[in-house]
Amino acid sequence: MNATLFASLISGGIGFLGVFVGSVIVPPIRERFSRRRDARYLAIRVICVLDGYIEDCASVALDSGDEDELGCSVAQEKAPPPPAYPTDINWKSIEHSLMYTLLALPAAAERAANYVAGAGENATAPDYSEYFEERSKQYSLLGLHAHDLTVDLRKRYQIPEIANREWEPVSHMREELRKIAERRKERGLAWERMKQSGGVS
């Protein structure tokens, strides 16, 4: 094989290799980096939405009402609307299971609001304790679920926690759920005692 032919073969091989790398290998690598960048951007934007939602849920969960001029308990904190995610994020950049869980949260918030409204319709004046208890429970559950989602996103995409927070809403919501569970347990035990003593037919 003469030197000219050999050089041509080498040149052709290098050219083919360059085309192969550029058209077959590089695009998937570029797409993977782009997808990862889009996913981290999505995580940052969604976390910012959820962090605010968590604090709003905690404020509602801790609201036991205040008496109005008629002596009836009235809520002091307005329930937050379902979280509204940004429209400039690429949902296809994250896993389908995570996408579903995030997108299902607004619907869960609407269902919770319906539960609370139902409790309000059947609550007893003047303190409306059934309403406030259900309200505290539902918004604590929503806030803690949103918190779990931010923990997952932060872990996946190396996003730091909020620094220098004035208060820690998560522990307050957990404590509210604990107190509600205790109250409901006590009511159940009292009901059983009444049945056993013949006070309830």
C-alpha positions in Angstrom: 0.0 0.0 0.0 1.6 3.3 -1.0 1.9 6.2 1.3 -0.7 8.3 -0.5 -3.4 5.6 -0.3 -2.6 5.0 3.3 -2.8 8.7 4.1 -6.2 8.9 2.3 -7.5 6.0 4.3 -6.4 7.5 7.6 -7.9 10.9 6.6 -11.1 9.2 5.6 -11.2 7.2 8.8 -10.6 10.3 11.0 -13.3 12.1 9.1 -15.8 9.3 9.5 -14.9 9.1 13.2 -15.5 12.8 13.6 -18.9 12.6 11.9 -19.8 9.5 14.0 -18.8 11.2 17.3 -20.5 14.5 16.3 -23.8 12.9 15.2 -24.1 9.8 17.4 -22.2 10.3 20.6 -22.3 14.0 21.3 -26.0 14.7 21.0 -27.1 12.3 23.7 -24.4 13.7 26.0 -25.5 17.2 25.2 -29.2 16.2 25.8 -28.3 14.6 29.1 -26.6 17.8 30.4 -29.4 20.0 29.1 -32.0 17.7 30.8 -30.1 17.9 34.0 -29.9 21.7 33.8 -33.6 21.9 33.1 -34.4 19.6 36.0 -32.3 21.7 38.5 -34.0 24.9 37.3 -37.4 23.2 37.7 -36.4 22.1 41.2 -35.3 25.6 42.3 -38.5 27.2 40.9 -40.8 24.6 42.4 -39.1 24.7 45.8 -39.5 28.4 46.0 -43.3 28.0 45.4 -43.6 25.1 47.9 -41.5 26.8 50.6 -44.0 29.7 50.7 -46.9 27.2 50.6 -45.5 25.3 53.6 -45.4 28.4 55.7 -48.9 29.4 54.7 -50.2 25.9 55.6 -48.5 26.1 59.0 -50.1 29.5 59.7 -53.5 28.1 58.9 -52.8 24.9 60.9 -52.0 27.0 64.0 -55.1 29.3 63.6 -57.6 28.3 66.3 -59.8 31.4 65.6 -60.6 34.5 67.5 -63.9 35.6 69.0 -66.0 38.1 67.1 -68.5 40.5 68.6 -71.0 37.7 69.0 -68.6 35.4 70.8 -68.2 33.1 67.8 -64.8 31.8 66.7 -63.6 33.3 63.4 -60.6 32.2 61.5 -57.7 34.7 61.5 -55.6 33.2 58.7 -56.8 32.9 55.1 -56.4 29.4 53.7 -53.8 29.5 50.8 -54.9 28.6 47.3 -53.4 25.4 45.8 -49.7 25.9 44.8 -49.3 27.4 41.3 -46.2 26.2 39.5 -44.2 28.3 37.0 -45.1 27.9 33.4 -41.5 28.2 32.1 -40.2 24.9 33.4 -39.7 21.6 31.6 -41.7 18.9 33.3 -40.2 16.2 31.0 -36.8 16.8 32.6 -37.7 15.0 35.8 -38.8 11.4 36.5 -42.4 10.6 35.8 -43.2 9.5 39.4 -41.8 12.8 40.8 -43.7 14.8 38.2 -46.9 13.1 39.1 -46.5 13.6 42.8 -45.8 17.3 42.3 -48.6 17.9 39.8 -51.0 16.0 42.1 -50.5 18.4 45.0 -52.8 21.1 43.8 -55.7 18.6 43.4 -55.0 17.3 46.9 -55.2 20.9 48.2 -58.6 21.3 46.6 -59.8 18.1 48.1 -58.6 19.2 51.5 -60.4 22.6 51.2 -63.6 20.6 50.4 -63.1 18.5 53.6 -62.7 21.7 55.6 -65.7 23.3 54.1 -67.8 20.2 54.9 -66.5 20.3 58.5 -67.5 23.9 58.7 -71.1 23.2 57.6 -71.5 20.7 60.4 -69.5 22.5 63.1 -71.2 23.6 66.4 -71.3 27.3 67.4 -69.9 29.2 69.0 -66.4 27.8 68.9 -66.8 25.7 65.8 -64.1 23.3 67.2 -64.9 20.6 64.6 -64.1 23.0 61.8 -60.9 24.3 63.3 -59.7 20.9 64.1 -60.3 19.5 60.6 -58.8 22.7 59.1 -55.6 22.3 61.2 -55.4 18.6 60.3 -55.8 19.1 56.6 -53.4 22.0 56.2 -50.8 20.3 58.4 -51.0 17.2 56.2 -50.7 19.4 53.1 -47.8 21.4 54.5 -45.9 18.3 55.5 -46.5 16.7 52.2 -45.2 19.8 50.4 -42.2 19.7 52.8 -41.4 16.1 51.9 -41.4 17.1 48.2 -38.9 19.9 48.8 -36.7 17.5 50.8 -36.7 15.1 47.8 -36.0 17.9 45.3 -33.2 19.4 47.4 -31.6 16.0 47.8 -31.8 15.1 44.1 -30.5 18.4 42.8 -28.2 19.6 45.6 -30.2 22.7 46.6 -29.5 24.1 50.1 -32.1 24.5 52.8 -33.4 28.0 53.7 -31.0 29.7 56.1 -32.0 32.0 59.0 -35.7 31.1 59.0 -37.6 33.1 61.6 -39.7 30.1 62.6 -39.7 26.4 61.8 -43.2 25.5 60.4 -42.7 21.8 60.0 -42.3 21.0 63.7 -45.4 23.1 64.4 -47.5 21.1 61.9 -46.2 17.8 63.3 -47.1 18.9 66.8 -50.6 20.0 65.7 -51.2 16.5 64.2 -50.0 14.9 67.4 -52.4 17.0 69.5 -55.3 16.3 67.1 -54.6 12.5 67.3 -54.5 12.7 71.1 -57.8 14.6 71.3 -59.5 12.2 68.9 -58.2 9.3 70.8 -59.5 10.7 74.1 -62.9 11.4 72.5 -63.1 7.8 71.3 -62.2 6.5 74.7 -64.8 8.7 76.4 -67.4 7.5 73.9 -66.6 3.9 74.6 -66.9 4.6 78.4 -70.3 6.2 77.8 -71.5 3.2 75.8 -70.3 0.8 78.5 -72.0 2.7 81.2 -75.3 2.8 79.3 -75.2 6.5 78.6 -75.4 5.9 74.8 -77.9 3.5 73.2 
